[in-house]
C-alpha cells in the first residue's frame, strides 16, 4: 500500500516508464510544476519501501542509460495500488468540493 503523498508521486512517475532515482525526482517536479521536490533521503526511502512491498521493482537500465544507475519500474500490483489511489482521491475531491459548496462561515456567508 502506498504510504503517503511521496509514494503516490513516485508511482505516478513510474506509471509512464521505468526510471532511475534522479529522473523520478525530476519527473515529479515537472508534473507538480515545482510544488513537490523529493529530496534524496525521502526519495530513496520511498523507493526502498515501494520495492519491499512489491509495488515497484529494480530493472535493468535502458541501453542509453548508465548501467551503474538503479532503475525502477512499477509492477502490476503497483498499477493496482495507483488505480485504487486515484479512485480514493476522486472520492475525496468530490466530497470536499460538495462540502465547500454547502458550507457557511460564521456570520452566515458562504
ChimeraX commands (.cxc) that place a marker at each C-alpha (Angstrom):
marker #1 position 0.00,0.00,0.00 radius 0.5
marker #1 position 1.24,3.49,-0.79 radius 0.5
marker #1 position 2.12,5.18,2.45 radius 0.5
marker #1 position 1.66,8.82,1.62 radius 0.5
marker #1 position 1.99,11.54,-0.95 radius 0.5
marker #1 position 5.66,10.87,-1.76 radius 0.5
marker #1 position 4.88,7.22,-2.52 radius 0.5
marker #1 position 1.96,8.23,-4.70 radius 0.5
marker #1 position 4.12,10.71,-6.64 radius 0.5
marker #1 position 6.74,8.02,-7.29 radius 0.5
marker #1 position 4.08,5.57,-8.53 radius 0.5
marker #1 position 2.70,8.26,-10.83 radius 0.5
marker #1 position 6.18,8.98,-12.20 radius 0.5
marker #1 position 6.86,5.29,-12.85 radius 0.5
marker #1 position 3.44,4.65,-14.44 radius 0.5
marker #1 position 4.76,6.05,-17.72 radius 0.5
marker #1 position 8.12,4.28,-17.93 radius 0.5
marker #1 position 10.99,2.81,-15.86 radius 0.5
marker #1 position 13.35,5.45,-14.49 radius 0.5
marker #1 position 16.33,5.98,-12.21 radius 0.5
marker #1 position 16.09,7.98,-9.00 radius 0.5
marker #1 position 17.08,11.41,-10.31 radius 0.5
marker #1 position 14.75,11.04,-13.29 radius 0.5
marker #1 position 11.90,10.16,-10.92 radius 0.5
marker #1 position 12.58,13.25,-8.80 radius 0.5
marker #1 position 12.75,15.43,-11.94 radius 0.5
marker #1 position 9.55,13.88,-13.30 radius 0.5
marker #1 position 7.69,14.60,-10.04 radius 0.5
marker #1 position 8.95,18.18,-10.01 radius 0.5
marker #1 position 7.78,18.58,-13.62 radius 0.5
marker #1 position 4.26,17.20,-13.25 radius 0.5
marker #1 position 3.70,19.07,-9.97 radius 0.5
marker #1 position 5.00,22.26,-11.59 radius 0.5
marker #1 position 7.74,22.51,-8.95 radius 0.5
marker #1 position 5.38,22.25,-5.97 radius 0.5
marker #1 position 6.85,18.90,-4.91 radius 0.5
marker #1 position 10.59,18.40,-4.71 radius 0.5
marker #1 position 11.66,14.97,-3.49 radius 0.5
marker #1 position 14.98,15.15,-1.69 radius 0.5
marker #1 position 17.35,12.18,-1.84 radius 0.5
marker #1 position 16.51,10.96,1.67 radius 0.5
marker #1 position 12.78,10.92,1.03 radius 0.5
marker #1 position 13.09,9.55,-2.49 radius 0.5
marker #1 position 15.35,6.63,-1.65 radius 0.5
marker #1 position 13.37,5.71,1.48 radius 0.5
marker #1 position 10.19,5.65,-0.62 radius 0.5
marker #1 position 11.87,3.59,-3.36 radius 0.5
marker #1 position 13.07,1.09,-0.77 radius 0.5
marker #1 position 9.61,0.84,0.83 radius 0.5
marker #1 position 7.77,0.51,-2.50 radius 0.5
marker #1 position 10.26,-2.13,-3.67 radius 0.5
marker #1 position 9.90,-4.10,-0.42 radius 0.5
marker #1 position 6.11,-4.01,-0.74 radius 0.5
marker #1 position 6.22,-5.24,-4.36 radius 0.5
marker #1 position 4.74,-2.08,-5.87 radius 0.5
marker #1 position 7.91,-1.33,-7.84 radius 0.5
marker #1 position 10.91,-3.42,-8.85 radius 0.5
marker #1 position 14.50,-2.89,-9.89 radius 0.5
marker #1 position 15.04,-3.32,-13.61 radius 0.5
marker #1 position 17.98,-3.27,-15.97 radius 0.5
marker #1 position 18.71,0.25,-17.19 radius 0.5
marker #1 position 17.85,1.07,-20.79 radius 0.5
marker #1 position 20.75,0.72,-23.25 radius 0.5
marker #1 position 21.21,4.51,-23.36 radius 0.5
marker #1 position 21.40,4.74,-19.52 radius 0.5
marker #1 position 24.46,4.45,-17.31 radius 0.5
marker #1 position 24.49,0.76,-16.29 radius 0.5
marker #1 position 25.53,1.72,-12.75 radius 0.5
marker #1 position 22.23,3.53,-12.14 radius 0.5
marker #1 position 19.46,1.79,-10.23 radius 0.5
marker #1 position 16.32,1.87,-12.36 radius 0.5
marker #1 position 12.84,1.08,-11.17 radius 0.5
marker #1 position 9.57,0.08,-12.84 radius 0.5
marker #1 position 6.04,-0.05,-11.49 radius 0.5
marker #1 position 4.69,-3.59,-11.07 radius 0.5
marker #1 position 1.22,-4.92,-11.81 radius 0.5
marker #1 position 0.48,-4.61,-8.08 radius 0.5
marker #1 position 1.78,-1.04,-8.17 radius 0.5
marker #1 position -0.58,-0.17,-11.02 radius 0.5
marker #1 position -3.42,-1.62,-8.98 radius 0.5
marker #1 position -2.46,0.49,-5.98 radius 0.5
marker #1 position -2.22,3.59,-8.15 radius 0.5
marker #1 position -5.65,2.91,-9.65 radius 0.5
marker #1 position -7.10,2.48,-6.16 radius 0.5
marker #1 position -5.48,5.72,-5.01 radius 0.5
marker #1 position -6.93,7.57,-8.00 radius 0.5
marker #1 position -10.42,6.31,-7.11 radius 0.5
marker #1 position -9.97,7.22,-3.44 radius 0.5
marker #1 position -8.65,10.69,-4.25 radius 0.5
marker #1 position -11.53,11.21,-6.68 radius 0.5
marker #1 position -13.96,10.47,-3.86 radius 0.5
marker #1 position -12.12,12.84,-1.53 radius 0.5
marker #1 position -12.23,15.56,-4.21 radius 0.5
marker #1 position -15.97,15.10,-4.81 radius 0.5
marker #1 position -16.87,15.12,-1.10 radius 0.5
marker #1 position -14.62,18.07,-0.28 radius 0.5
marker #1 position -15.96,20.09,-3.20 radius 0.5
marker #1 position -19.56,19.37,-2.23 radius 0.5
marker #1 position -18.95,20.29,1.38 radius 0.5
marker #1 position -17.26,23.54,0.41 radius 0.5
marker #1 position -20.22,24.39,-1.80 radius 0.5
marker #1 position -22.62,23.68,1.09 radius 0.5
marker #1 position -20.60,25.31,3.83 radius 0.5
marker #1 position -21.32,28.57,5.52 radius 0.5
marker #1 position -18.88,30.52,7.56 radius 0.5
marker #1 position -19.67,32.28,10.83 radius 0.5
marker #1 position -21.80,35.31,10.07 radius 0.5
marker #1 position -23.92,33.45,7.53 radius 0.5
marker #1 position -21.75,33.98,4.46 radius 0.5
marker #1 position -20.81,31.04,2.21 radius 0.5
marker link #1:1,2 radius 0.2
marker link #1:2,3 radius 0.2
marker link #1:3,4 radius 0.2
marker link #1:4,5 radius 0.2
marker link #1:5,6 radius 0.2
marker link #1:6,7 radius 0.2
marker link #1:7,8 radius 0.2
marker link #1:8,9 radius 0.2
marker link #1:9,10 radius 0.2
marker link #1:10,11 radius 0.2
marker link #1:11,12 radius 0.2
marker link #1:12,13 radius 0.2
marker link #1:13,14 radius 0.2
marker link #1:14,15 radius 0.2
marker link #1:15,16 radius 0.2
marker link #1:16,17 radius 0.2
marker link #1:17,18 radius 0.2
marker link #1:18,19 radius 0.2
marker link #1:19,20 radius 0.2
marker link #1:20,21 radius 0.2
marker link #1:21,22 radius 0.2
marker link #1:22,23 radius 0.2
marker link #1:23,24 radius 0.2
marker link #1:24,25 radius 0.2
marker link #1:25,26 radius 0.2
marker link #1:26,27 radius 0.2
marker link #1:27,28 radius 0.2
marker link #1:28,29 radius 0.2
marker link #1:29,30 radius 0.2
marker link #1:30,31 radius 0.2
marker link #1:31,32 radius 0.2
marker link #1:32,33 radius 0.2
marker link #1:33,34 radius 0.2
marker link #1:34,35 radius 0.2
marker link #1:35,36 radius 0.2
marker link #1:36,37 radius 0.2
marker link #1:37,38 radius 0.2
marker link #1:38,39 radius 0.2
marker link #1:39,40 radius 0.2
marker link #1:40,41 radius 0.2
marker link #1:41,42 radius 0.2
marker link #1:42,43 radius 0.2
marker link #1:43,44 radius 0.2
marker link #1:44,45 radius 0.2
marker link #1:45,46 radius 0.2
marker link #1:46,47 radius 0.2
marker link #1:47,48 radius 0.2
marker link #1:48,49 radius 0.2
marker link #1:49,50 radius 0.2
marker link #1:50,51 radius 0.2
marker link #1:51,52 radius 0.2
marker link #1:52,53 radius 0.2
marker link #1:53,54 radius 0.2
marker link #1:54,55 radius 0.2
marker link #1:55,56 radius 0.2
marker link #1:56,57 radius 0.2
marker link #1:57,58 radius 0.2
marker link #1:58,59 radius 0.2
marker link #1:59,60 radius 0.2
marker link #1:60,61 radius 0.2
marker link #1:61,62 radius 0.2
marker link #1:62,63 radius 0.2
marker link #1:63,64 radius 0.2
marker link #1:64,65 radius 0.2
marker link #1:65,66 radius 0.2
marker link #1:66,67 radius 0.2
marker link #1:67,68 radius 0.2
marker link #1:68,69 radius 0.2
marker link #1:69,70 radius 0.2
marker link #1:70,71 radius 0.2
marker link #1:71,72 radius 0.2
marker link #1:72,73 radius 0.2
marker link #1:73,74 radius 0.2
marker link #1:74,75 radius 0.2
marker link #1:75,76 radius 0.2
marker link #1:76,77 radius 0.2
marker link #1:77,78 radius 0.2
marker link #1:78,79 radius 0.2
marker link #1:79,80 radius 0.2
marker link #1:80,81 radius 0.2
marker link #1:81,82 radius 0.2
marker link #1:82,83 radius 0.2
marker link #1:83,84 radius 0.2
marker link #1:84,85 radius 0.2
marker link #1:85,86 radius 0.2
marker link #1:86,87 radius 0.2
marker link #1:87,88 radius 0.2
marker link #1:88,89 radius 0.2
marker link #1:89,90 radius 0.2
marker link #1:90,91 radius 0.2
marker link #1:91,92 radius 0.2
marker link #1:92,93 radius 0.2
marker link #1:93,94 radius 0.2
marker link #1:94,95 radius 0.2
marker link #1:95,96 radius 0.2
marker link #1:96,97 radius 0.2
marker link #1:97,98 radius 0.2
marker link #1:98,99 radius 0.2
marker link #1:99,100 radius 0.2
marker link #1:100,101 radius 0.2
marker link #1:101,102 radius 0.2
marker link #1:102,103 radius 0.2
marker link #1:103,104 radius 0.2
marker link #1:104,105 radius 0.2
marker link #1:105,106 radius 0.2
marker link #1:106,107 radius 0.2
marker link #1:107,108 radius 0.2
marker link #1:108,109 radius 0.2
marker link #1:109,110 radius 0.2
view
